[in-house]
Amino acid sequence: MTSLILAVPSKGRLKEQAEEFFAKAGFRIEAIGGARGYFARIAGLPDVEVRLLSASEIASGVISGDIHVGVSGEDLLREQAGDLDRVVHLLVPLGFGRADLVVAAPKSWLDVETMADVDDVAARMEASTGRKIRVATKYVRSTRRFFTEEGVGHYRIVESAGATEGAPAAGVAELVVDITTTGATLESNGLKILQDGVILRSQAQLAASLDAEWSPDAIAALTTMVQGMESATATSTNKLAGFLSSLAAR
C-alpha cells in the first residue's frame, strides 16, 4: 500500500519547474507509462505515489484530503478553501510560479488609485444609477474576502469564463481582479493596478493536507522530502514541525 500521495503539475512550465526543484533536492520524478501518463515515481522513495494533475486539481485534492501533499499555486489554494490555514499547511515556498492577484481599474479613471477611491465611486454609482459596480474575476472567494477587508461595498461579482482583462472594454464590468506576472497584459487592455490593490503575491507551494489520512510511513516520507528540499535551498522554516504538531492535535 502506498504510504504518501504526492501530486505535481502534469504539464507546462509549472511541471518543468517542479521537476527541476525536486531533482535539485535529490528526488528525481520518473513518469510511468510515458510522457502522457498520469502517474510517476520518485527514485529512492518507493513508498511515494506521484500523481500528475492540473494545479487546480492538486489544490482541490489537498484541501479535501484526497492528496497528502502537492505542488500548486497559493492563489488557487486560497481561492478554493474558505479557511485554508485550518485544513492545509504551506510547508515549502518553491520560488517559481510567481504571480500577483490584483485589482485593476481603467486607466481613464484618473481619480481612482486606491480601494478607498473604488468604494467612493461605487457608492456614488449606486446612488445615482441604482447599479452596483461590476467586478469581473475568476477568483470570486478571494475578491469578496479582500473587498470586505478593505471596507468596499456597493459591488457585484461578474464571474469570468474567458479573458478577464477584456471585461471592461467589452462593457461587462468596470473593474477586474486577475492574476498577473508583469502587469503588461492588463496595461495593454487599458487597465492599471490600484496602489493598494495587490490581494496576494503568489508562488508555487508545497502544501500538505491536515484532512488526509497520515500513517507513520507517510509522515516519514514527507519528512525526508521536506528536509531534502530545505537542504537544497539552504532554508529552514520549521513549518514541518508546525504541521506535525497540528496533525497530532487533531
C-alpha positions as CSV (number, residue, x, y, z in Angstrom):
1,M,0.0,0.0,0.0
2,T,1.3,3.4,-0.9
3,S,2.2,5.5,2.1
4,L,2.2,9.0,0.7
5,I,0.3,10.5,-2.3
6,L,2.2,13.4,-3.8
7,A,0.7,15.5,-6.7
8,V,2.7,17.6,-9.1
9,P,1.6,19.6,-12.2
10,S,1.1,17.5,-15.3
11,K,2.1,20.0,-18.0
12,G,3.6,23.3,-18.9
13,R,6.2,25.4,-17.3
14,L,5.0,24.7,-13.8
15,K,5.6,20.9,-14.4
16,E,9.1,21.6,-15.7
17,Q,9.9,23.9,-12.7
18,A,8.5,21.4,-10.2
19,E,10.6,18.5,-11.6
20,E,13.7,20.7,-11.6
21,F,13.1,21.7,-8.0
22,F,12.6,18.1,-6.9
23,A,15.6,16.9,-8.8
24,K,17.8,19.6,-7.2
25,A,16.6,18.3,-3.8
26,G,17.6,14.8,-4.8
27,F,14.2,13.5,-5.8
28,R,14.0,12.7,-9.5
29,I,10.5,12.3,-10.8
30,E,10.1,9.5,-13.3
31,A,7.0,9.2,-15.4
32,I,5.2,5.8,-15.5
33,G,3.6,4.9,-18.8
34,G,5.3,7.5,-20.9
35,A,5.1,11.3,-21.1
36,R,1.3,11.3,-21.4
37,G,0.7,9.2,-18.3
38,Y,-0.9,10.4,-15.1
39,F,1.4,8.7,-12.6
40,A,5.1,8.9,-11.7
41,R,7.5,7.7,-9.1
42,I,10.5,9.2,-7.2
43,A,13.8,7.4,-7.3
44,G,14.8,6.5,-3.8
45,L,11.3,6.9,-2.3
46,P,9.4,3.8,-3.3
47,D,6.5,4.4,-0.9
48,V,5.5,7.7,-2.6
49,E,2.9,7.6,-5.3
50,V,3.2,10.6,-7.6
51,R,0.1,11.8,-9.4
52,L,0.2,14.2,-12.4
53,L,-2.7,16.6,-12.2
54,S,-3.6,20.2,-13.1
55,A,-2.6,22.8,-10.5
56,S,-6.3,23.4,-9.8
57,E,-7.0,19.7,-9.3
58,I,-4.0,19.5,-6.9
59,A,-5.3,22.4,-4.8
60,S,-8.7,20.7,-4.6
61,G,-7.3,17.3,-3.7
62,V,-5.0,18.7,-1.0
63,I,-7.9,20.7,0.6
64,S,-10.2,17.7,0.5
65,G,-7.6,15.3,1.9
66,D,-7.6,13.0,-1.1
67,I,-3.9,14.0,-1.6
68,H,-1.4,14.1,1.2
69,V,0.9,16.8,-0.3
70,G,1.0,18.7,-3.6
71,V,2.6,21.4,-5.6
72,S,0.1,24.2,-6.5
73,G,-0.1,28.0,-6.6
74,E,-1.0,29.7,-3.3
75,D,-3.6,31.7,-5.3
76,L,-5.5,28.6,-6.2
77,L,-5.3,27.1,-2.7
78,R,-6.6,30.2,-1.0
79,E,-9.4,30.6,-3.6
80,Q,-10.6,27.1,-3.2
81,A,-10.6,27.0,0.6
82,G,-12.8,29.1,2.8
83,D,-10.2,28.9,5.6
84,L,-7.0,27.5,4.1
85,D,-4.9,27.5,7.3
86,R,-7.5,25.3,9.0
87,V,-7.1,22.4,6.5
88,V,-3.7,22.9,4.8
89,H,-0.2,23.9,5.8
90,L,2.1,25.6,3.3
91,L,5.4,23.8,4.0
92,V,7.9,25.0,1.4
93,P,7.7,28.1,-0.8
94,L,9.2,26.8,-4.0
95,G,10.3,30.1,-5.6
96,F,8.7,29.6,-9.0
97,G,5.2,30.2,-10.5
98,R,5.3,33.7,-9.1
99,A,2.3,35.9,-9.9
100,D,0.2,38.6,-8.2
101,L,-3.5,38.6,-7.7
102,V,-4.6,42.2,-8.2
103,V,-7.4,44.7,-8.5
104,A,-7.3,46.7,-11.7
105,A,-9.3,49.7,-12.9
106,P,-9.5,51.5,-16.3
107,K,-6.5,53.9,-16.7
108,S,-9.1,56.5,-17.8
109,W,-10.4,56.6,-14.2
110,L,-7.9,59.3,-13.3
111,D,-9.3,59.8,-9.8
112,V,-9.3,56.1,-8.8
113,E,-6.0,55.0,-7.5
114,T,-6.9,53.1,-4.2
115,M,-9.5,50.8,-2.8
116,A,-11.0,53.7,-0.9
117,D,-11.4,55.5,-4.2
118,V,-13.2,52.4,-5.6
119,D,-15.6,52.4,-2.6
120,D,-16.4,56.1,-3.2
121,V,-17.0,55.6,-6.9
122,A,-19.1,52.5,-6.2
123,A,-21.3,54.3,-3.7
124,R,-21.8,57.3,-6.0
125,M,-22.7,55.0,-8.9
126,E,-25.3,53.1,-7.0
127,A,-26.8,56.3,-5.6
128,S,-27.1,57.9,-9.0
129,T,-28.0,54.9,-11.2
130,G,-29.2,52.2,-8.8
131,R,-26.5,49.9,-10.2
132,K,-23.6,48.3,-8.3
133,I,-20.1,48.5,-9.8
134,R,-19.2,45.2,-11.5
135,V,-16.0,43.3,-10.8
136,A,-15.0,40.6,-13.3
137,T,-13.0,37.7,-11.9
138,K,-12.3,34.0,-11.7
139,Y,-11.3,34.5,-8.1
140,V,-14.7,35.0,-6.5
141,R,-13.9,34.0,-2.9
142,S,-10.6,35.9,-2.8
143,T,-12.2,39.0,-4.3
144,R,-15.1,39.0,-1.7
145,R,-12.7,38.4,1.1
146,F,-10.4,41.3,0.1
147,F,-13.2,43.7,-0.7
148,T,-14.6,43.0,2.8
149,E,-11.3,43.6,4.4
150,E,-10.9,46.9,2.6
151,G,-14.4,48.0,3.5
152,V,-15.6,48.2,-0.1
153,G,-19.3,47.6,-0.7
154,H,-21.8,48.5,-3.5
155,Y,-20.3,46.0,-5.9
156,R,-21.3,42.7,-7.6
157,I,-19.2,39.9,-9.0
158,V,-19.3,39.0,-12.7
159,E,-17.8,35.5,-13.0
160,S,-15.3,35.5,-15.8
161,A,-15.2,32.5,-18.2
162,G,-12.6,33.9,-20.6
163,A,-10.0,36.6,-20.7
164,T,-10.8,38.6,-17.6
165,E,-8.7,41.6,-18.6
166,G,-11.0,42.3,-21.6
167,A,-14.2,42.6,-19.5
168,P,-14.2,46.4,-19.1
169,A,-13.5,47.0,-22.8
170,A,-16.4,44.6,-23.6
171,G,-18.7,46.5,-21.3
172,V,-19.4,43.7,-19.0
173,A,-17.5,45.0,-15.9
174,E,-15.9,48.2,-14.6
175,L,-13.1,46.5,-12.6
176,V,-11.2,43.2,-12.8
177,V,-9.5,41.0,-10.2
178,D,-7.0,38.9,-12.1
179,I,-3.6,37.1,-11.8
180,T,-0.6,38.8,-13.4
181,T,3.1,38.3,-13.6
182,T,4.2,41.7,-15.1
183,G,1.1,43.7,-15.5
184,A,1.7,44.1,-19.2
185,T,-1.5,42.3,-20.3
186,L,-3.6,44.5,-18.0
187,E,-1.9,47.6,-19.3
188,S,-2.3,46.7,-22.9
189,N,-6.0,46.4,-22.2
190,G,-6.2,49.9,-20.8
191,L,-6.1,48.9,-17.1
192,K,-4.0,49.9,-14.1
193,I,-3.3,48.1,-10.9
194,L,-4.5,50.0,-7.8
195,Q,-1.9,51.3,-5.4
196,D,-3.2,49.1,-2.6
197,G,-4.8,46.5,-4.9
198,V,-2.4,43.6,-4.5
199,I,-4.5,40.9,-2.9
200,L,-1.8,38.2,-2.9
201,R,1.8,37.8,-4.0
202,S,1.5,34.1,-5.0
203,Q,4.0,31.4,-5.9
204,A,4.1,27.7,-6.1
205,Q,3.9,26.0,-2.7
206,L,4.5,22.5,-1.3
207,A,1.1,22.2,0.5
208,A,0.2,19.4,3.0
209,S,-3.3,18.4,3.9
210,L,-4.4,18.1,7.5
211,D,-7.5,16.2,6.4
212,A,-5.6,13.4,4.7
213,E,-5.1,10.0,6.5
214,W,-1.5,10.2,7.7
215,S,0.3,6.9,8.5
216,P,3.7,6.9,10.3
217,D,5.3,5.9,6.9
218,A,3.6,8.8,5.1
219,I,4.9,11.2,7.8
220,A,8.4,9.7,7.4
221,A,8.3,10.1,3.6
222,L,7.1,13.7,3.9
223,T,9.9,14.4,6.5
224,T,12.5,13.1,4.1
225,M,11.2,15.1,1.3
226,V,11.0,18.4,3.2
227,Q,14.4,18.0,4.7
228,G,15.9,17.4,1.3
229,M,14.2,20.5,-0.1
230,E,15.3,22.7,2.8
231,S,18.9,21.3,2.4
232,A,18.9,22.0,-1.3
233,T,17.7,25.6,-0.8
234,A,19.7,26.3,2.4
235,T,16.5,27.3,4.2
236,S,14.7,26.0,7.2
237,T,11.3,27.4,8.1
238,N,10.3,24.9,10.8
239,K,6.9,24.7,9.1
240,L,7.1,20.9,9.1
241,A,7.3,20.8,12.9
242,G,4.2,23.0,13.0
243,F,2.3,20.8,10.6
244,L,3.2,17.6,12.6
245,S,2.1,19.4,15.8
246,S,-1.2,20.3,14.1
247,L,-1.7,16.7,13.0
248,A,-1.1,15.4,16.5
249,A,-3.7,17.8,17.9
250,R,-6.5,16.6,15.6
